Amino acid sequence: MIKNILTILIIFCFSNVNAQYEWTPAKVILKDGTSFRGLVKFPMHSGGLISMGSTKFKYKKNRKSSTEKFGSETLDKVIFGDEQFATIEYQYVPIKKNKKVLMELIINGKVNLYYRVVSQYSTTNIGDQNFQSIPKATIPTTTSIDYNNQYFLLRENEKTATLIIDPNSFQSFNYKAKKYFSDCKDIVSFIESKLYQPKDLLELVEDYNLLCE
């Protein structure tokens, strides 16, 4: 039952994720308990070897209002949706010692699971592929933007989140999962038997939160 609910929720989240990078209605809750509704717009981050981009998001009461910016020092969470739809919650998550970025909270428990979309530029050659006699600097190229899904894990006592799924990672999912969940023998055993694949990440985190002390 839990898995089915999570599957429905994640499908809803994926279908709406791009909307968060445009002006979208949401509820903003600050650390001091203040809350207000309006339009928010999140920054898109670069997902290369170094995560780049602003960590603050924009807010305005309505489309004609002036724009304000909020960061991790004041924000508690941003909530999309209402009682008629699945609720999507965003929080600031530490990915480095001095850097927090907005991510979607997928699972809340002993281990939290977070998700974000990142952009990455790629350059490819175009035209005639026989460029042996042409100086490299003059070879015609085209640049495109790819979008990747990243998933992070974070325990309450951890200072930075762990990137568990990233299309550009050189380490296997099983290797990273076994290392992160090494404090639970049952989960490690399941991972070694290849019970979990990347598509089973939600189930893995739910099992850990349920089975492991």
N, C-alpha and C positions, 0 to 999 in steps of 0.2 A: 504493500500500500504506500509506504513512504517513498519507495523508488518511483512509483507511478506519479505521485504528486510532484516529486522533484523533476521528473522528465517533462511534465506539463509546464512547470515553472521555467525550466531552462529553455524550452522552445519559445515560450513567451518572451523571455529575456533576449534571446538571439534575434527574434524578429523585430525588437524595438531598440536594440543597442545603438544603431546609427542615429536614432532620434535624439539621443542625449548630447550629440555634438551640434545640434541645432537648438534654437530657443524652444524649450519644452516645459510645460507646466509641472511644478513639483513643490514639495514642502521642504523647507530648509529648517534644520534644528541646530542651534548653536550649543556650545559647551555650557553656557550659563543658563540653559533651559529655555531661552527665547526661541520661538518658532514663528514662521511666517510662510505664506504661499506666494508664488509668483512664477516667473520664467527663469530658467537656468540654462546655461550653455557650458559644457565641459570642454577642456582642451584635449586634443588628440595628441598622443605621445609617440615619439619615434621608438621603434623596437629593435634597433640594431644592437651593436655591442654595448652602446651607452644609451641609457634612456634619457631622451632630451625633451624639452618643451616645458611650458609653464605648468606649475602645480596648482595654480589658483583657478577657480571657476567664476563665471560671470553670473550676476543676478540682476533682474529688474522686476519691479512690481507688475508692470504691464508693458506692452510693446512700445508705448510712447514715453515711458519713464526713463530716467537716467540709469546708467549701468554702474553697479558696484561689484567689487571683487572680494571673494572670501577664500581663505587658505586654511591649512591644517591647524593653525594656532587658535582659531575661533570655532571651526565647524565640528559638530558631532556627527551628523549624517544628513544625507539628502534622500528623500523618499519620493519615488514616482508611483503613480497609480492611486486607486481609492478602493472603497469597499466592494466595488463591482468587478475589479480586475486584480490579478496577481500583483502584489506589491514588490517593487524593485528598490532595494536600498543600496546606497553608495556610501563608502567610508574612506577616510584617508588611511592608507596602508604604507608602513615604512618599507622601502625597498633598499635603502642605503642608510648609513649612519645619520646623515643629515638631510634626507630626502623622503617625503611622503607623497604618494600620488593617489588620485581617486580611483577606486575599484568597486565593482559590484560584489556585494556579499551574497554568496550562493548558499553556503551552509554555515550556521552559527552553532558552535559547540566547543568541546575541549580543543579541537582543532578547527579553525575557521577556514573556509575555502573562498577565495576571491577570484574574480575574473575581470579581464580588461582586453580591449582591442587596441593594437598598436599598428602604426604605419611604418613601412620600410621602402625606401627607394631602391630600385634596381635599374641598371643600365645594360642595354644589349646592342650589339652591332646590327645595322640594317643595310639593305642593298646587297651588292656583290660581296660574297663571303671570301673571295680570294684576295686578301689584303697583304700578302707577304711582301710585296714590293712598295706598299704605301706606308708612309710614316704613321706611326700609331696615333699621333695627335690629330691626323686628318681623317681618320676612319669615321664615317657617319654613324651616329648612335641615337638611340631613343631612350628616354627615361620614363618609367612607369612606377606607380605606387601600389604596393601590395599591402593587404591587411591580414594580420595574424592574431590568433587568439592565444592569450597567455593565462595560465592558472597559477595562483600562489597559495601557499599554506602558511598559517600563522597561529601559534599557540599564545596564550595570554602572557606568558613570561618571556617571550622571544622579542628581541629588539628589532629584528628585520625579518621580513617574510621570505619564504623559500619558493623559488620558481620551480614548479613541478612539471609543467607542460609548456613547451616552447618549440615551435617548428624549427628554430635555428639551433637548438641545443645539440651538443656533440655527445651527451650522455643519454643512455637509454632510460625509458620511463621506469622499468623495473629496478634499475640500479638506484635511481634517485628516490623512488618510493621505499625501497628496502632500507636505505640509509636514513630517511626521515622518520619512518615508523619503526625504527630499530628497538624502541623501548617496549614493544608489544610482540611477544613471541608468536602468538597466534596469527597476527597479521603478517609477520615476516614469513611464516610458513605458507600462508595463502599466496603471498607474492612469489615465493620461490616455486610454487606449483603452477605459476602463471594463471592464477584464477582471475587476476585483474589485468586489464589492458587499459590504454589511455581513455577509451570510451567508457570505462567503468570507474572513473575517478570519483564521481559522486558517491557511488556505492562503497568504494574503498574508504572514503572519509567518514561516511555514516557508520560503517561497520567498526571502524576504529573508535569513534566516539561512543558507540554502544557497548563494545566488547572489552575495551581496554581501560584499566584504572589509571 
